[in-house]
Amino acid sequence: MKLLENDGIYPIVKELDLDRKFRFFWMKYVTDINLDKHCAAGLKGPYDKRISLYKNRGQTHWEDITLDQGESDLYYICGVAQPFNGKKISIVY
């Protein structure tokens, strides 16, 4: 993924390619966090409706998406690979 400035207003996802299969893939504009919740439920803020395998089944390539669907300085992109192997995940606190 490449991010470029858009005249200092909103960043742009210039190009995003998924080179493997994902069960879940989404992006959220993070405005606050709740450490009592896991994963997306702990990240407060709206989802980007365009960068989502749930909303856009089969899409694996995105270009020139202006990140303007929420007011945030923090963007969180999550992808859960398929097939999933939980033994290979490390969590560091």
N, C-alpha and C positions, 0 to 999 in steps of 0.2 A: 504494500500500500504506500502511496506517495501522497503527502499533504502539501498543498501550495496555498499561499495567502491569496485572498481575493480582495485586493485593494484595502487590506487591513480590517475588513468587516467579518466575513465568515471564511473558515478554511474550506478547501475543496478536496474531496477524494478524487485524485486525478485518475487513478487506475487501481482496481482491486480484482485479483484473479484467485479463485479457489482451485488449487491444483490437486485436491483430493476430496473425497466425499465427506460431508458433514451431516450429522443428524439435526443439529441446531446451529444456526449462525445468525447473529443479530447485533445491532448497535444501539446504544442508549446514550442520551445526553444526561450526564450525571450532575445533579444539583445538590445532592446531600447523600449521606450513607446511613444505614441502620445496621450496625454490626451484630444485632440479634437475629438478623435474617440471613438466609443463604442465597448466594448467586444473585439473580436479577431482582429478587424481592428486597434485597438489601441495598440496592442502588436506586435512589429516588430520582425521578426525572422521566421524560418521555422517550419512547423508542423512536428510532428513525424508521418510517414506514417503507422506505425504499431498500435499505440494506437489511434484508431479512429473508431467510429461506422459507420461513413459515408463510409470509405474505406473498413471496415470489417463488413459488415452487420451481425447482429446476434451474434457476438462474445461478450462474457461477462467475459472471463477469459484470463489473460495474465501471462506468467512466463518468468523470466530470460531475460528481454529485456535490452540490453546495450544502454544507452542514448547517442548514438554517431552519430546522424543524424544532429547535429548542434553544433557549439561551443558556449556554454553559461554556466553561473553559475546559471541561474534562469530558472526553468521549471514551466510552468503553465498548470494545468490540469483543464478542465471545463466539467461539466456535467449538462445538463438541464433535470430535471426529467419529466416523463410522467405519469400521466397527470400533466400539469403545473398549478400552482396556484400562480399568481403574488401577491396576498394579503399577502402571507407569507414571502415575500422577504423584507429584511431590507438593506438599503444602508447607510453606514457610511462614511463621508468624513473627 
